[in-house]
Amino acid sequence: MPKTKSAPSEANLAPGAYKLKPAAAYIGGLSVPTMHRLIQRGLLKPCRATRHLLFSKKELDRFLMT
């Protein structure tokens, strides 16, 4: 029996939010201290709902467009 795809797998979906290191890589390979400086200066706004700094893809794209 051939397999049928009923829903896209998680591997094919782009993440809705990135932790600090993946967000730094998404922006262009910035270092973690540079990311902290951008947050401190108010240029990046992470979601602080969890104990991790999470950045939405929309927020990272907004930063790249400025």
Jmol script that loads the backbone (N, CA, C; Angstrom):
load data "model"
ATOM      1  N   MET A   1       0.826  -1.185   0.000  1.00  0.00           N
ATOM      2  CA  MET A   1       0.000   0.000   0.000  1.00  0.00           C
ATOM      3  C   MET A   1       0.875   1.254   0.000  1.00  0.00           C
ATOM      4  N   PRO A   2       0.622   2.193  -0.883  1.00  0.00           N
ATOM      5  CA  PRO A   2       1.392   3.432  -0.874  1.00  0.00           C
ATOM      6  C   PRO A   2       0.927   4.346   0.256  1.00  0.00           C
ATOM      7  N   LYS A   3       1.883   5.074   0.788  1.00  0.00           N
ATOM      8  CA  LYS A   3       1.551   6.021   1.851  1.00  0.00           C
ATOM      9  C   LYS A   3       0.954   7.284   1.247  1.00  0.00           C
ATOM     10  N   THR A   4      -0.012   7.834   1.924  1.00  0.00           N
ATOM     11  CA  THR A   4      -0.598   9.097   1.492  1.00  0.00           C
ATOM     12  C   THR A   4      -0.340  10.139   2.560  1.00  0.00           C
ATOM     13  N   LYS A   5      -0.068  11.331   2.108  1.00  0.00           N
ATOM     14  CA  LYS A   5       0.162  12.420   3.053  1.00  0.00           C
ATOM     15  C   LYS A   5      -1.159  13.099   3.355  1.00  0.00           C
ATOM     16  N   SER A   6      -1.523  13.106   4.616  1.00  0.00           N
ATOM     17  CA  SER A   6      -2.769  13.754   5.003  1.00  0.00           C
ATOM     18  C   SER A   6      -2.518  15.158   5.544  1.00  0.00           C
ATOM     19  N   ALA A   7      -1.354  15.370   6.131  1.00  0.00           N
ATOM     20  CA  ALA A   7      -1.007  16.675   6.680  1.00  0.00           C
ATOM     21  C   ALA A   7       0.492  16.868   6.532  1.00  0.00           C
ATOM     22  N   PRO A   8       0.938  18.105   6.377  1.00  0.00           N
ATOM     23  CA  PRO A   8       2.377  18.332   6.257  1.00  0.00           C
ATOM     24  C   PRO A   8       3.085  17.968   7.553  1.00  0.00           C
ATOM     25  N   SER A   9       4.261  17.410   7.423  1.00  0.00           N
ATOM     26  CA  SER A   9       5.018  17.048   8.621  1.00  0.00           C
ATOM     27  C   SER A   9       5.624  18.298   9.237  1.00  0.00           C
ATOM     28  N   GLU A  10       6.002  18.200  10.493  1.00  0.00           N
ATOM     29  CA  GLU A  10       6.589  19.340  11.182  1.00  0.00           C
ATOM     30  C   GLU A  10       7.907  19.756  10.559  1.00  0.00           C
ATOM     31  N   ALA A  11       8.624  18.827   9.951  1.00  0.00           N
ATOM     32  CA  ALA A  11       9.911  19.145   9.342  1.00  0.00           C
ATOM     33  C   ALA A  11       9.752  20.088   8.154  1.00  0.00           C
ATOM     34  N   ASN A  12       8.613  20.056   7.494  1.00  0.00           N
ATOM     35  CA  ASN A  12       8.385  20.901   6.329  1.00  0.00           C
ATOM     36  C   ASN A  12       7.856  22.285   6.687  1.00  0.00           C
ATOM     37  N   LEU A  13       7.417  22.477   7.908  1.00  0.00           N
ATOM     38  CA  LEU A  13       6.858  23.753   8.317  1.00  0.00           C
ATOM     39  C   LEU A  13       7.945  24.672   8.852  1.00  0.00           C
ATOM     40  N   ALA A  14       7.884  25.932   8.486  1.00  0.00           N
ATOM     41  CA  ALA A  14       8.822  26.915   9.029  1.00  0.00           C
ATOM     42  C   ALA A  14       8.398  27.236  10.459  1.00  0.00           C
ATOM     43  N   PRO A  15       9.351  27.409  11.362  1.00  0.00           N
ATOM     44  CA  PRO A  15       8.979  27.720  12.745  1.00  0.00           C
ATOM     45  C   PRO A  15       8.344  29.106  12.835  1.00  0.00           C
ATOM     46  N   GLY A  16       7.424  29.246  13.757  1.00  0.00           N
ATOM     47  CA  GLY A  16       6.779  30.539  13.961  1.00  0.00           C
ATOM     48  C   GLY A  16       7.600  31.450  14.842  1.00  0.00           C
ATOM     49  N   ALA A  17       8.468  30.861  15.655  1.00  0.00           N
ATOM     50  CA  ALA A  17       9.324  31.635  16.542  1.00  0.00           C
ATOM     51  C   ALA A  17      10.670  30.938  16.666  1.00  0.00           C
ATOM     52  N   TYR A  18      11.687  31.737  16.913  1.00  0.00           N
ATOM     53  CA  TYR A  18      13.047  31.228  17.019  1.00  0.00           C
ATOM     54  C   TYR A  18      13.615  31.568  18.389  1.00  0.00           C
ATOM     55  N   LYS A  19      14.403  30.655  18.945  1.00  0.00           N
ATOM     56  CA  LYS A  19      15.149  30.963  20.156  1.00  0.00           C
ATOM     57  C   LYS A  19      16.316  31.872  19.773  1.00  0.00           C
ATOM     58  N   LEU A  20      17.111  32.267  20.745  1.00  0.00           N
ATOM     59  CA  LEU A  20      18.142  33.283  20.542  1.00  0.00           C
ATOM     60  C   LEU A  20      19.156  32.913  19.461  1.00  0.00           C
ATOM     61  N   LYS A  21      19.776  31.749  19.560  1.00  0.00           N
ATOM     62  CA  LYS A  21      20.816  31.384  18.591  1.00  0.00           C
ATOM     63  C   LYS A  21      20.267  31.189  17.182  1.00  0.00           C
ATOM     64  N   PRO A  22      19.154  30.462  17.006  1.00  0.00           N
ATOM     65  CA  PRO A  22      18.599  30.366  15.649  1.00  0.00           C
ATOM     66  C   PRO A  22      18.152  31.723  15.091  1.00  0.00           C
ATOM     67  N   ALA A  23      17.671  32.611  15.958  1.00  0.00           N
ATOM     68  CA  ALA A  23      17.280  33.951  15.505  1.00  0.00           C
ATOM     69  C   ALA A  23      18.502  34.729  15.039  1.00  0.00           C
ATOM     70  N   ALA A  24      19.605  34.593  15.770  1.00  0.00           N
ATOM     71  CA  ALA A  24      20.847  35.261  15.372  1.00  0.00           C
ATOM     72  C   ALA A  24      21.326  34.740  14.023  1.00  0.00           C
ATOM     73  N   ALA A  25      21.205  33.450  13.807  1.00  0.00           N
ATOM     74  CA  ALA A  25      21.591  32.861  12.525  1.00  0.00           C
ATOM     75  C   ALA A  25      20.650  33.329  11.416  1.00  0.00           C
ATOM     76  N   TYR A  26      19.364  33.433  11.706  1.00  0.00           N
ATOM     77  CA  TYR A  26      18.376  33.878  10.721  1.00  0.00           C
ATOM     78  C   TYR A  26      18.671  35.305  10.262  1.00  0.00           C
ATOM     79  N   ILE A  27      19.065  36.154  11.197  1.00  0.00           N
ATOM     80  CA  ILE A  27      19.339  37.552  10.870  1.00  0.00           C
ATOM     81  C   ILE A  27      20.599  37.679  10.016  1.00  0.00           C
ATOM     82  N   GLY A  28      21.520  36.774  10.166  1.00  0.00           N
ATOM     83  CA  GLY A  28      22.721  36.861   9.345  1.00  0.00           C
ATOM     84  C   GLY A  28      23.982  36.467  10.076  1.00  0.00           C
ATOM     85  N   GLY A  29      23.859  35.624  11.063  1.00  0.00           N
ATOM     86  CA  GLY A  29      25.036  35.130  11.761  1.00  0.00           C
ATOM     87  C   GLY A  29      25.554  36.058  12.843  1.00  0.00           C
ATOM     88  N   LEU A  30      24.656  36.791  13.485  1.00  0.00           N
ATOM     89  CA  LEU A  30      25.074  37.668  14.576  1.00  0.00           C
ATOM     90  C   LEU A  30      25.454  36.841  15.795  1.00  0.00           C
ATOM     91  N   SER A  31      26.276  37.428  16.656  1.00  0.00           N
ATOM     92  CA  SER A  31      26.661  36.740  17.886  1.00  0.00           C
ATOM     93  C   SER A  31      25.578  36.942  18.946  1.00  0.00           C
ATOM     94  N   VAL A  32      25.611  36.108  19.959  1.00  0.00           N
ATOM     95  CA  VAL A  32      24.647  36.212  21.060  1.00  0.00           C
ATOM     96  C   VAL A  32      24.797  37.549  21.789  1.00  0.00           C
ATOM     97  N   PRO A  33      26.036  38.009  22.102  1.00  0.00           N
ATOM     98  CA  PRO A  33      26.147  39.327  22.748  1.00  0.00           C
ATOM     99  C   PRO A  33      25.576  40.466  21.893  1.00  0.00           C
ATOM    100  N   THR A  34      25.731  40.378  20.582  1.00  0.00           N
ATOM    101  CA  THR A  34      25.161  41.397  19.698  1.00  0.00           C
ATOM    102  C   THR A  34      23.641  41.367  19.763  1.00  0.00           C
ATOM    103  N   MET A  35      23.069  40.175  19.814  1.00  0.00           N
ATOM    104  CA  MET A  35      21.614  40.057  19.941  1.00  0.00           C
ATOM    105  C   MET A  35      21.145  40.704  21.245  1.00  0.00           C
ATOM    106  N   HIS A  36      21.877  40.466  22.339  1.00  0.00           N
ATOM    107  CA  HIS A  36      21.512  41.072  23.623  1.00  0.00           C
ATOM    108  C   HIS A  36      21.603  42.596  23.549  1.00  0.00           C
ATOM    109  N   ARG A  37      22.600  43.121  22.843  1.00  0.00           N
ATOM    110  CA  ARG A  37      22.720  44.571  22.689  1.00  0.00           C
ATOM    111  C   ARG A  37      21.543  45.140  21.886  1.00  0.00           C
ATOM    112  N   LEU A  38      21.138  44.436  20.842  1.00  0.00           N
ATOM    113  CA  LEU A  38      19.999  44.894  20.038  1.00  0.00           C
ATOM    114  C   LEU A  38      18.715  44.904  20.864  1.00  0.00           C
ATOM    115  N   ILE A  39      18.557  43.917  21.740  1.00  0.00           N
ATOM    116  CA  ILE A  39      17.393  43.869  22.634  1.00  0.00           C
ATOM    117  C   ILE A  39      17.451  45.037  23.609  1.00  0.00           C
ATOM    118  N   GLN A  40      18.632  45.264  24.189  1.00  0.00           N
ATOM    119  CA  GLN A  40      18.801  46.328  25.175  1.00  0.00           C
ATOM    120  C   GLN A  40      18.534  47.702  24.559  1.00  0.00           C
ATOM    121  N   ARG A  41      18.923  47.896  23.303  1.00  0.00           N
ATOM    122  CA  ARG A  41      18.703  49.165  22.610  1.00  0.00           C
ATOM    123  C   ARG A  41      17.274  49.311  22.097  1.00  0.00           C
ATOM    124  N   GLY A  42      16.482  48.247  22.194  1.00  0.00           N
ATOM    125  CA  GLY A  42      15.095  48.298  21.758  1.00  0.00           C
ATOM    126  C   GLY A  42      14.903  48.058  20.274  1.00  0.00           C
ATOM    127  N   LEU A  43      15.939  47.585  19.593  1.00  0.00           N
ATOM    128  CA  LEU A  43      15.842  47.336  18.156  1.00  0.00           C
ATOM    129  C   LEU A  43      15.212  45.989  17.846  1.00  0.00           C
ATOM    130  N   LEU A  44      15.285  45.068  18.785  1.00  0.00           N
ATOM    131  CA  LEU A  44      14.634  43.760  18.665  1.00  0.00           C
ATOM    132  C   LEU A  44      13.753  43.561  19.888  1.00  0.00           C
ATOM    133  N   LYS A  45      12.564  43.028  19.666  1.00  0.00           N
ATOM    134  CA  LYS A  45      11.629  42.819  20.773  1.00  0.00           C
ATOM    135  C   LYS A  45      11.282  41.343  20.877  1.00  0.00           C
ATOM    136  N   PRO A  46      11.880  40.653  21.840  1.00  0.00           N
ATOM    137  CA  PRO A  46      11.557  39.235  22.016  1.00  0.00           C
ATOM    138  C   PRO A  46      10.255  39.053  22.784  1.00  0.00           C
ATOM    139  N   CYS A  47       9.679  37.888  22.631  1.00  0.00           N
ATOM    140  CA  CYS A  47       8.522  37.491  23.430  1.00  0.00           C
ATOM    141  C   CYS A  47       9.073  36.886  24.714  1.00  0.00           C
ATOM    142  N   ARG A  48       8.674  37.408  25.837  1.00  0.00           N
ATOM    143  CA  ARG A  48       9.193  36.927  27.114  1.00  0.00           C
ATOM    144  C   ARG A  48       8.154  36.107  27.869  1.00  0.00           C
ATOM    145  N   ALA A  49       7.275  35.447  27.156  1.00  0.00           N
ATOM    146  CA  ALA A  49       6.231  34.646  27.792  1.00  0.00           C
ATOM    147  C   ALA A  49       6.804  33.394  28.445  1.00  0.00           C
ATOM    148  N   THR A  50       7.941  32.945  27.971  1.00  0.00           N
ATOM    149  CA  THR A  50       8.591  31.768  28.531  1.00  0.00           C
ATOM    150  C   THR A  50       9.925  32.185  29.125  1.00  0.00           C
ATOM    151  N   ARG A  51      10.641  31.247  29.661  1.00  0.00           N
ATOM    152  CA  ARG A  51      11.951  31.590  30.216  1.00  0.00           C
ATOM    153  C   ARG A  51      12.993  31.793  29.124  1.00  0.00           C
ATOM    154  N   HIS A  52      12.654  31.398  27.899  1.00  0.00           N
ATOM    155  CA  HIS A  52      13.545  31.598  26.762  1.00  0.00           C
ATOM    156  C   HIS A  52      13.163  32.877  26.035  1.00  0.00           C
ATOM    157  N   LEU A  53      14.159  33.517  25.447  1.00  0.00           N
ATOM    158  CA  LEU A  53      13.869  34.646  24.575  1.00  0.00           C
ATOM    159  C   LEU A  53      13.417  34.078  23.239  1.00  0.00           C
ATOM    160  N   LEU A  54      12.205  34.384  22.844  1.00  0.00           N
ATOM    161  CA  LEU A  54      11.671  33.914  21.569  1.00  0.00           C
ATOM    162  C   LEU A  54      11.425  35.111  20.662  1.00  0.00           C
ATOM    163  N   PHE A  55      11.775  34.943  19.403  1.00  0.00           N
ATOM    164  CA  PHE A  55      11.600  35.993  18.414  1.00  0.00           C
ATOM    165  C   PHE A  55      10.688  35.475  17.314  1.00  0.00           C
ATOM    166  N   SER A  56       9.625  36.204  17.040  1.00  0.00           N
ATOM    167  CA  SER A  56       8.740  35.795  15.949  1.00  0.00           C
ATOM    168  C   SER A  56       9.435  36.065  14.618  1.00  0.00           C
ATOM    169  N   LYS A  57       9.077  35.289  13.628  1.00  0.00           N
ATOM    170  CA  LYS A  57       9.638  35.486  12.289  1.00  0.00           C
ATOM    171  C   LYS A  57       9.280  36.881  11.788  1.00  0.00           C
ATOM    172  N   LYS A  58       8.091  37.339  12.121  1.00  0.00           N
ATOM    173  CA  LYS A  58       7.639  38.673  11.720  1.00  0.00           C
ATOM    174  C   LYS A  58       8.541  39.755  12.325  1.00  0.00           C
ATOM    175  N   GLU A  59       8.910  39.596  13.600  1.00  0.00           N
ATOM    176  CA  GLU A  59       9.783  40.565  14.267  1.00  0.00           C
ATOM    177  C   GLU A  59      11.176  40.566  13.638  1.00  0.00           C
ATOM    178  N   LEU A  60      11.699  39.392  13.324  1.00  0.00           N
ATOM    179  CA  LEU A  60      13.024  39.311  12.704  1.00  0.00           C
ATOM    180  C   LEU A  60      13.008  39.923  11.307  1.00  0.00           C
ATOM    181  N   ASP A  61      11.946  39.672  10.553  1.00  0.00           N
ATOM    182  CA  ASP A  61      11.826  40.267   9.219  1.00  0.00           C
ATOM    183  C   ASP A  61      11.689  41.786   9.311  1.00  0.00           C
ATOM    184  N   ARG A  62      10.957  42.272  10.316  1.00  0.00           N
ATOM    185  CA  ARG A  62      10.828  43.715  10.526  1.00  0.00           C
ATOM    186  C   ARG A  62      12.190  44.342  10.783  1.00  0.00           C
ATOM    187  N   PHE A  63      12.995  43.694  11.617  1.00  0.00           N
ATOM    188  CA  PHE A  63      14.329  44.202  11.912  1.00  0.00           C
ATOM    189  C   PHE A  63      15.192  44.241  10.651  1.00  0.00           C
ATOM    190  N   LEU A  64      15.095  43.207   9.829  1.00  0.00           N
ATOM    191  CA  LEU A  64      15.902  43.159   8.612  1.00  0.00           C
ATOM    192  C   LEU A  64      15.490  44.227   7.603  1.00  0.00           C
ATOM    193  N   MET A  65      14.241  44.640   7.622  1.00  0.00           N
ATOM    194  CA  MET A  65      13.763  45.651   6.673  1.00  0.00           C
ATOM    195  C   MET A  65      14.150  47.070   7.086  1.00  0.00           C
ATOM    196  N   THR A  66      14.544  47.278   8.334  1.00  0.00           N
ATOM    197  CA  THR A  66      14.917  48.625   8.786  1.00  0.00           C
ATOM    198  C   THR A  66      16.347  48.935   8.485  1.00  0.00           C
TER     199      THR A  66
END
end "model"
wireframe off; spacefill off
backbone 0.3
color backbone group
